[in-house]
Amino acid sequence: MKKLLFLTFFFSFILFSCNDDSDCFTPPEPIVMEFVNSKGENLIQNGSLTKEHFHFLQIAGDTKIGTNFEINHENRVILNKLGWIVGSTTYEAFVNVSKLSRKCGGNKIDNVSFKDIEALSQNGIYQIVVE
């Protein structure tokens, strides 16, 4: 009986301790953007920009897919669903994504660069200067 109990425990431990990479995935962190003027004033907070002013598209060849976003309590735009595809993707900005080198897998956003727009990155927040 002790051997049976030991074998049951042993195989249960092996079964639950093995982690298949296909069973888990770490999604990339969201992209957080703050739109400011040249004085550093938040343009959502002062009413110059509203949710209706924003429209984000993921472009893949001739296909354009709308991307959901939210505006948080700090008046910053949050893009939650970006970075699921490894490589560079055009969003009227360039998002470079790479795979995490962990047992569980996942992706991380390495860099976001904006075409013809001044943007500063601090602590994971992209501050975009709009004139």
C-alpha positions, 0 to 999 in steps of 0.5 A: 500500500505504501508503494502504491501511495508513493507511486501515485504521489510520484507520478502526480508530481511529475505530471503537474510539475512538467510544463508544456510551453503550449500550455502557457503564454505571457502576453506583452505589456500594453503600450501606454501613450500620453499625448502632450503639447510642447509645454508638456500639458496632457491634451486629453486632460485639458480637453483638446483630445477626446476618445473620438480623436483616436483610431488605431489600425494594425496594417498587414499587407492590404489588410487593416484591422482596428485595434481596441484601446482605452483611456485610463484615469491618468488620461493616457491611451492604453493599447492592450492587444499589441505585440502578439506577433513577433517581428515588426508590425506597422501601426503608423508607428513601428512596434518591434516584438521579440519572444521571451526566452523563458520556459513558459514562452511569451512575447515582449515589446522591445521598441515603439517608434513613431513616424514623423512624430516626436515621442519620448519613452520614460518608464514604459510610457511613450510621451507623444508631442502633438503641436 
